[in-house]
Amino acid sequence: MKRHHQRALWSVVGAALIAVGCGADAGGESPAASGMGTAAVSESTVAPADGDASPAPADPESDTGSGPVVHDVGITVFAASDLDPTVAEAIGATLDVAREAWGLRWPLEYWVFGIDPDAAVTLIEEFCTLRDSYRQWDMDQCFAREANDQEPHTLLSYQQLGAEALAMGQPMGSAGLNGSPEWTMHRFASSAPWGLMEEFGLPGDEDLKTVFHEFWHAVQSQHLDADLPRDTRDERMGPVWFVEGSAEYMGQYQRARARADGLLPDVPDGDYPYRFVEQMRWKLDLVDQELAGGCAGRRLMTLVRYDDPCSFLGYEMGAWAIAYLESIAGQGVLLTEFHPNVQELGWQKTFERTAGMTLEEFEDAFHDFIAGPTDARMAVLPDVGGA
């Protein structure tokens, strides 16, 4: 989950639908046939991280078995009708780049909300209709929950956050992986992507980085069995500093790498350039400031819970911890060494094997590093060609 709290703090819904991938939906027809809007289908193919075969699409009308229907592996972006179609197109293209870089084992849905409440409700109706058609969630129960304006953490809350942000003139927002391993799929939702909407002077690449950040959570999740008990899954996912720090670092790095390689769509520039080195330097300044202020004395391994008042350091200091890990263990080590082994070994054992030291040794070494001169800290970052 990524909740902005820097230059962009960032919201909501509708009826445009963009499909990126090579498969049809569960009913065997293209997403465009739903009548919910336009659809664009990428010609690229799925690149599973481990070579596993993709699950075959199933027809909910002909399947007589019990349980949810598994639809074809692919990526579908559902966007609220109050958003310009270019928003969904940019998000879909970015998800496609992330899939090619990191692999995708389960189907992925990305629901993007704008600021109009009616458009949000229409999008939620589409969401619940889909859940019902896959026999994952009853339509009425789904809608009663997700369209409830009194409940927290609903799909409607993404629209409400965007509308509130615009009314206040504050570019805040939220995006997150909301499920669902039990459905063997990745389900994301996002509030209004202000940079792609050309609001608040924010660069569109800020939103593309968020897409990469969220996709990394799919990478984390899909390396664990879908039927793991919740406590076991949480343990293997790791503490906040690792879950969010790795998503933030990998999101920052992969966006920059893809931009430098010319793989990303053109998006609004905003009022300032969005560059990897500058973003990591900003995080470093924030870490220095907070460790000398409100979060003085905090250590990396204490950042384990989202309700911790210093949990935001899990994103920023956690990102630097991953940068440090990769500088000593090798670029890309999370994808090649950590995640393929975490299911079997558990989080701590896998991390220690990847880092080549105990957690305590890594924490001590990292805090020595993070207390060092700025030039030495910045020097561990990989070269991304100025992007």
N, C-alpha and C positions, 0 to 999 in steps of 0.2 A: 504494500500500500504506500502511496506517495501523497503526502499532504504538503502543499507548498507553504513555505514560511519565509521565503527570501524575497527577491524582487517581485516574483509572482507568487502570491499566497494561495490559487485558481479554481465549469459547472453545467447541462441538462438535456433534452429528448426529441422524438418525433416519428417521421415516417420515411426517411430516405434509407435505403439499405444497399450497402456495398459488400459484395462477396469477394474475398481474395482467396484463391485456392483452386483446387482441381476437382472438387467433389460437389455433388448435389446435396440437397437437404434430405431429411429423413424420409420425406415422401417421394423422393426420387426426382423432384423437379428443381429447376434452378430457383434461387431466392427471388429473382425478378418476378416469378409467377405468383408470388404472394399478394401482389397488388398493393404493396405498402410503399412503393417508390421505385426509383431506378436502381439498377444493379450493374456492377462492372466486375467481370471475372478475370482474375490473373491467369496467365498461361503457365506459370511456374508450378512445379510439382512439390509435394511434401518431401521434406528431408529429415526423416526421423533421426534422432541423435544416436540411437543404438541399432538401427537397421531393422527394428521390429516392423512387421507388416501392419498396415493401417487396418482398423476394423472396417468391415464392410457396411455400407449403408443399409438401413432397415426401413421397411414400409410399415408404419403403425397400423394401417388398415389390414394388412395381411399377416402380421406377426401375431401369433396366438399365445405366445409365452407370457410369463409374468415379468414384472420389473421394467425398468426404463429402456427405451429404445436408444441404441448407440447410433449416432449419425456419422457420416463420413468425415475423416480427418480433414480439416480445412479451417479457414479463418473467415469470419463474417463480421462486418461492422454494421451496427444498426444505429442510425443517427436521427435525432429529433428533426421534425419537419421545419422548425424555425432556424436550423443551421444550413448554411450554404453547402451544396453538394461537395465542394472542394475540401471541406473539413473531413468528411468521411473518406474521400479519396486519398488524402494525405495520410490519414491514420492507417488505412488499409495498406497503402504502399509501404509504410514504415513497418507494420507488422510482418509483411511479406519479407522485408529485408532481415528482420530479426529471426524469422523462421529459417531462412537460408543460412544465417550465421550460427544459430544455436540449436536448431532442430525443433520439431513439434510432434508429439506422440498422441495428443488428444485433440479433439475439435476445440476451437476457440471462438468465443463470442465477445465482442467489444461493444458495449451500449453507451452511446454518447448523448448526454442531455444538454439542452440549451437553457433558455430562461423563460420560455412561454409555458404556463401550466397546462394549457389544453394540449399542446404538442407533447408534453411529458406524459400525460394520461394516455394519449394515443399510443405512445411508444411502450408504455407499461402494459397496455392491452395486448400489443404484439408480443411482448415478452411472455406474458402469462398464457397466451394462446399457444405459443411454441412449447412452453413447459408442459402444458396439458396434452399437446399432440405427441410428445415423447413419453407421456405417462410418468413424468417426473414430479408434477405438482398439479393438483386440481386447479382449474382456471379461477373459480370463485375464491378459493382460499388464497391463491397467489395474489390476485388483485386486491383482496381485502387487506393483505399485508403490505404489498409494495406501493400501493397508491394511498396509503394512510398518512395524512399530513400531521398526525399526532405521534407517530412512532418514529424513533431514531433509526438511522442506518437503513432506510428504505431506498428504493430506486427514486421515489419522489423527492427524497432529501437532496439528491444531486441537483435537481432543478431548483429547489428552494435555495440551496447554497449559491448557485449562480445568480439567481434573481436578487438575493440579498447583497451579494458582492457588487453587482452593477448599481444597485440603489445606493450603496454606501460609497461607491467610487473606490473600492478596495479589491484588487485583483486576486482574491483568494479562491481556492478550489480544492477538489479532492478527486482522487482516482484510486481504485483498488481492485484486487482479486477477491471477488465475493463468493467463489466456489467454482466448480463443485466436484471434488474428487470422487464422491459417491456416485456421481453421474458420469464419471470418466470424461470430464470436459473441463475447460478453463472458462470462467465467466467473469468478465471485467465490467466495471461501470465507471463513468467519468462525468464530472461536472463540466461546465463550459470551458473549452480550450481557448483561452483568451488570445493567445498569440496567433493561432490559426484563424480566429475571428477578427483579427486586426483591432483589438481593443487594448486600451491601457498602454499602448506603445511597446508591448512585449513581443519578443522575437518568436516566430513560429517554431524555431528549433527547440525552444523550451518545452513545447508540447510534444515534439517528436522524441525528445529525451525521456519524457514521462512515459511514452508508449514503450520504449525500450526497457525502462525501469520495471514497468508492470509485466512485460513479457518475461523478464528474468524470474519473476515470481512463478510463472508457469513452468519455467525450467526447473526451479526448485521443487515444485509440487509433483511434476510428472516423473521425477526420478524415485518417487516413493509409491508403493503399492496403493491403489485406490481404496482398498478395504482395510487399511491400517486403522487400529483404534485411535481416537483423537489424541490421547495423551502420548502415544508412541509417535504419531505424525508430528506433533508439536516438538517433541524432543529431537527428532531427526531434522526438522527444519532449522532448529537452533535458536539462540537468543536474538533479541531485537537488533543488536549491533551487527550481527552477521546477516540476518534475513534482509534487513533494510539497507545496511551498509554495502552489501554485495550487490543488491539491486541498483542502488544509486551509483556505485562506481562503474558497474558493467553498463548501466544505461548511459552514463556520461561518456565512457570510452567508446562504446559501440556506435553511438550517434556521431561522435567525432570521426571515427574511422570510416563509417559509411558516407558521411558528408565529404570527407577528403577523397574517397574513391568514386564520388559522383553517383552514388546509389540512391540518394534520397530525393524526394520531389522538391521543387521550388516552393518555398513558403514565405510569408511576409517577414521582412527583415527586422521590423520593430525599431526602437529608438537606440539600440545598442547592439553590438555584435555578441553572439553567443558562442563562446569558444571554450574548449576543454580545459586548457591551462588556467584561464581566468576563473572558470567555475570552481576548479579545485583549489585555487588560491583563495577564493572567497570562503570556501569551506574551512580552509586552514585558519584564516583570520577569525572566523566564528568560533572554531575550537579553542584557539588561544584566548579569545575574549571570555568565553564561558568557563574555561578551566581556571581563569583568574577571577571569575565573578560568581554568578549564581550557581554554577556547578563545580565550584572549586573542590579539589580533592577526589573527584569522581574518577574511577578507573574503568577501562574498557569492559572488563568482564562483569561489571555491575549493571550494565545497560541491557537488562534482560526483559523488561516489561513495557508495554505500551502506555500503562497508566503512570509510569514514572515521570515526574515533572521535568526530568532531564532526558526523556526518551528521544527528543529531537537530535541529541548528540549521537544516537545510534545511527542516524542517517549520515551525519556529517563526519564525525570521528570514525564511525564504522566504515565509511567510504575510504577514508585514509588508511584504516587498518587493512582493508583489502588491497589497496595500492601497495602498501608495505609488504603484505604477504606475497603478492605477485612479483615484487622486486627481488625477493629472496628465494621463492619457490618456482618461479617461471610464469611468464605471461600465459594466460588461459588455463591455469592450473585448476581452477574451480570446475571447468567443463571437462577437462581430461582426467583429473585425479580425484577431486573431492566428490562431486555428485554421483559418479558411477559407483562409488563405494559406500555412500552414507546409508543406504537401505540396509545393508548387511552389517556394517560395523557400528552404526550409531554416530551421532554428531561429534562428540568429543574425540573418540578414537580416530575418526576419519580426519578431523581437523589436525590433530597432532601428527598423524602420519603425513598429511599433506605439507604441513609447516616444517616437519623435521624436528620438532621440539614439543615440550609439554605446553599446555595452556598457560601455566604460570610463567614459563620461560618466554613464551611469545608475548604475553602482556608486558613483562618487564622490558623486553627488547623494544617493543612498540612504544612504550612510554619514554624510554630513552631517546628513541628516534623523534617522537612528536615534540619533545622538549628541545630539540636541536635547532640549529640555524635554519632560517627559511630557505635559503639557497640549497642546502643539503636535502631538505625535505622535498622540495620541488624537483630535484634532480632524479628522483626515483620514478617519475612519471614517464610513460612511454611516449615516443614521438608520434603525433597524429597529424603532422603536416600543417599545423596552424589552424585546424578546423575546430 
